[in-house]
Amino acid sequence: MREFLIALMLVIAFMAGGTQAIAEEAKVESEVASETELVLTPEEFESSRQVYFDRCAGCHGVLRKGATGPDLTPGKMKPKGNKKLRDMLWYGTAKGMPGWGKMGVMTAGETDLMVKYIQNEPPIPPQWDMKNVRGSWKLLVKPEDRPTKPEHNRDIDNMFAVILRDVGKVAIIDGDTKEVISTVDSGYAVHIVRMSMSGRYVYSIGRDGKCTMIDLWMKKPDTVAEVRCSLDARSVDVSKFKGYEDKYAVVGGYWPPQFVILDGATLEPLKIVSTLSYTYDTEEFHPEPRVASIVASHFAPEWVLCIKETGQVWLVDYSDVHNPSIKMIEAERFLHDGGWDSTKRYFLVAANARNKISIIDAKEKRLVANVDTEGIKPHPGRGANWIDPEFGPVWATGHIGDDVISIIGTDPVNHPDNAFKMVAKVQALSSGNLFIKTHPKSKWVWVDHPLAKKAKNRTTLGIFDKNNIKGGIYKTLKVADYGKAVHLEYNKAGDEIWVSIWGNLGDADKGKAGEIVVIDDATLTIKTRIKNLLTPTGKFNVYNTVRDIY
């Protein structure tokens, strides 16, 4: 019947003189799959669901209604046809989506299954309430049974917590000796880690919503508590305001859309709050307003939570955790990653699907500005702060979908003409940037390109001179011949920068599952390699993370 209708369309088109246009329409129609062709076996559906969760949900949402990436529900996907969908997944798009197939992240088989999967109705995930959260809580070592002082002579401030993403572990590495001290189980695909204000504890958050707490005072650092706060999560932070150090932690959920306040010493869940709400601009109800980045205010006992889909920034007062007050600030939709300016007063966060940076004044508790970055999909991580000789204090971001670095002035007191606006845009090596980094003691700004379209750029770093940022790239440095070079972090002294080489688990026997490259910041040369790590990604130095140095 389908073939007959297509033939009939062609006859009608010929009689009407519109043969070419309707023939093209018929060709597109012929690529649209039938319901029978879209059927997935239970095993295929579960496999596809996991691939989607791992690679796609962060941008498109668990419910597939879109955020940083577009809506992937069947009504939007079916008209595109199988070929176009496969090409998008395999080669990526001009708007910043990586070519998962071309990059070797998805196999041909996984790509074909995903083409079918996104043309099926999305599964409705379950809720995860306080009963579930409390049921998952494990206090493995009580505070009174932990060391009363460090059981080693290592410099805790110069330890690194390194995410071994694809094996669900966190490695603790001595920044002085480069020794892997301990490898600790964590949640699945840990997104970030944060440290307590004392520097003693490491808090990790997995994509599966599992939060773990590692004690660095132990001779061999290990997990002392864990809890699953949601089924999908990306963010965790601690209480930093004076008088509340090490007292609380907070985990932001992607699904269910909520946040959970935890006891800082035990991870006992104390309060759960839903983020279900309305978009700030059109005031339409959104079923999946996820908690993206979280930072701890230095001006009040508050956390700054970015509610991704609704475009609101919530200032959550934790002085009374059972009755928290929340100030909602309208910013911009699709908020994602961000960090403080150098004074720790202004929080700059990417509204990456809108190509803007929203700037929040944590002291006056208001939106300062929404700044257009003049690039596609800004992805700053926490961004980079430095003093520019012309513009004064600035903060910068790179972009996933564009080969530019955007620089924003952050000093309204001594450089009011440059404050909270784009002061410069410079050419980067490539699009596909995820992180940008510098240090107060460094002359350089470093940029990675792990999602670049060209393979050679994925393992090449771009280096910019702070004193001549308009001059563009000062030097490039290729750091590996496999994998992706991703995430940059300085040591405590600011004289080394570490970058992860994220390889594939399947290449572990070839020594290509991953390593960390340690670079001398003064000479811009490789000092050493910490080898045989399993898919390292983010890494966080205790001293810099506690003090928000980036």
Secondary structure, 3 states (H helix, E strand, C coil): CHHHHHHHHHHHHHHHCCHHHHHHHHHHHHHCCCCCCCCCCHHHHHHHHHHHHHHCHHHHCCCCCCCCCCCCCHHHHHHHCHHHHHHHHHHCCCCCCCCCCCCCCCCHHHHHHHHHHCCCCCCCCCCCCHHHHHHHCEECCCHHHCCCCCCCCCCHHHEEEEEEHHHCEEEEEECCCCCEEEEEECCCCCCEEEECCCCCEEEEECCCCEEEEEECCCCCCEEEEEEECCCEEEEEEECCCCCCCCCEEEEEEEECCEEEEEECCCCCEEEEEECCEECCCCCCEECCCCEEEEEECCCCCEEEEEECCCCEEEEEECCCCCCCEEEEEECCCCEEEEEECCCCCEEEEEEHHHCEEEEEECCCCEEEEEEECCCCCECCCCCEEEEECCCEEEEEECECCCCEEEEEECCCCCCCCCECCEEEEEECCCCCCCCEECCCCCCEEEECCCCCCCHHHHCEEEEEEHHHHHHCEEEEEECCCCCEEEEEEECCCCCEEEEEEECCHHHHHHCCCEEEEEEECCCCEEEEEECCCCCEEEEEEHHHHHCCCC
